[in-house]
Amino acid sequence: MGKWLRQPMLSVLLLLSWLLLVEDFTSPGHWLFALVLALVIPRLLHGWWQPAPRIKSWSALLLFVWRTLIDIVLGNIQVAKMALGPQQQLQPGFIEYHTKLNNDLAIFMLMSAISLAPGSVSTCFNRANKRIEIHLLHVEDQQQAQEDIRQRYEQLLQQVFV
């Protein structure tokens, strides 16, 4: 079975994507075609992709996703307050964040979480020294901003991947 399911998550994604695309979950023909796509496409693309990273802690991954979603909602409220308030009080700035993550997907997820949270964006990643440049709409204390990123996102991502 492992020979046919080289990328099980991709296979499930392809199967569900096809069924959503045709908007028909009841037709056996669509299920059969979706199953063929889900088995054949990952097999054809196998040599082009790196192996998917192993997830060490699914609960940490779910907590990371939940925390990111909550930060997006709360960040929108906070940015709206800043935008509607006195502009002179804003202190935009850049900070550099040194990550301890080694996994490319984990670094991507960290940078995505930072960029998806309103009021912050990852602008650059230096692979040589593993530094992320981040622009913040309002930053009073750079060390505190770095520590918030470490505690809210990076520590969870360290638990997620093997």
N, C-alpha and C positions, 0 to 999 in steps of 0.2 A: 504493500500500500504506500510506503514511503517513496517508492520509485515514481508513483503517479502523482502523489501530493507533495511536490517539492516545496511549494509555497502555500501551505494550507490557508493562511489568512487571505492571500491574494485570490485563491480559488473561491473562498466564501464571498469575498467582495465582488468578484466577477459574476458569480451566480446570482447574488442579490441585485447587482446593478442591472443585469439583463432583465430580470423579472420586474424591476422598477421601471426600466426603460419601456417595456412593452405594456406595462400596467395590467399584467395578467398573472395572478398567482394560482389560477385554477387549471390552466391548460397543461395537460401532460406533455404536449409537444414543446411548449416553451420551457418547461422544466428539463426535458431531455436535451434541448439545444443549449440551455444555460449550463447544464452539467458537462456537456462536451466542451464548451468554451472554458469552463472552470478547470478542466483537466488538461486540455491541449495547450492553451496559451502559456501557462506557467512552465510547461514542459519545453515549449519552443524557445522561451526567453531565458531558460535556466542559466545558460553560460554567460549571459550579459549582466546578470545581477549578482551583487554580493549576497551571501547568505543573510537571512534576516537575523537580527540580534536576538539572543535568548532573553526572555523576560524572567527576571528573578522573583519579582514581587508584583503580582497583578493588583493587589490592594494598594500598593504605593502608586502604581500607574493610574488607577481610578481616582485616588486622592489628588494626584497631580492634575488630572483633567478637571476634576471638580473645583479645585482651588483656582485653576486658571479661569474657569467660567465665572466663578464668584468675583475674582479680581477684575474681569472685564466689565461686569455689571456695576460693581462698586466704583471702578475707575471712571466709568462714564458719568456717574453722578458727581464724583469729585471734580472731574474736568469741566463739567457743566457749571458747577459752582465757581470754579476759577475763572472760566470764560465770562461769566455774568458778573463777577466781582471786580474789584479794582485791579487793573492790569499792572499797576506800579508795584504791587506786592509779589508778582511772579518773579522767580529767580530761575530761568531756564539755564541749563548747562549740560556739559558732557562729563561723563565719568568713565573710567576704565575699570572693567571687572575681570579679574583673573579667575578662570574656571579650573576646577580640578577634574572635570569630566574628560574621559578619553574616548568615549564612543561617539562617532560622528552623528548618529541619530539623536543621542542625548543632548549634544551641543546644539543641534538643529532645534530640538524641542525647547531647550532653554531660551534660545534666541527668539523663537516663535512666541513663547509665553510672554517674554518681555515686550515684543513688538505688538502683540495683540492687546495687551493691557493699555488702555488709553492713557496718554500723557508720557509714554515712553516708547522708544524705538531703538532696536539694535542696528547700528549703522555700519559696523565693520568687525570682522573677526580675523585676528592674526594667529594663524595656525602654529607658527614658530614658538610663540610664548603663551599661547592659549589665552589671549586677551580679547575681550569683547568691548567695543566702544559703544556706549549707550547715551542717547540724548534723552534728557528728562525735561518735561515742561516746567517743573518746579522742584528744585533740590536745595534743601537747607543744609544738610549734613551728608557729605559724600560717603563717609564710612558707614553711616546708618543705612543709606540706600544700598550699598554693597551687601551689608549684612542681611537686609530684608530679602534680597535676591537669593542669597545663599540659603537662608532658612526656609523661604517659601517655595523655592523651585529646585535649586541644585541638590539639596540634601535628599529630596524625594527621588530625583532622577538617579542619584547614586544608588539608591535602593532598588530601582526598577530594573536596571540592566546588569547582566552577569559580567 
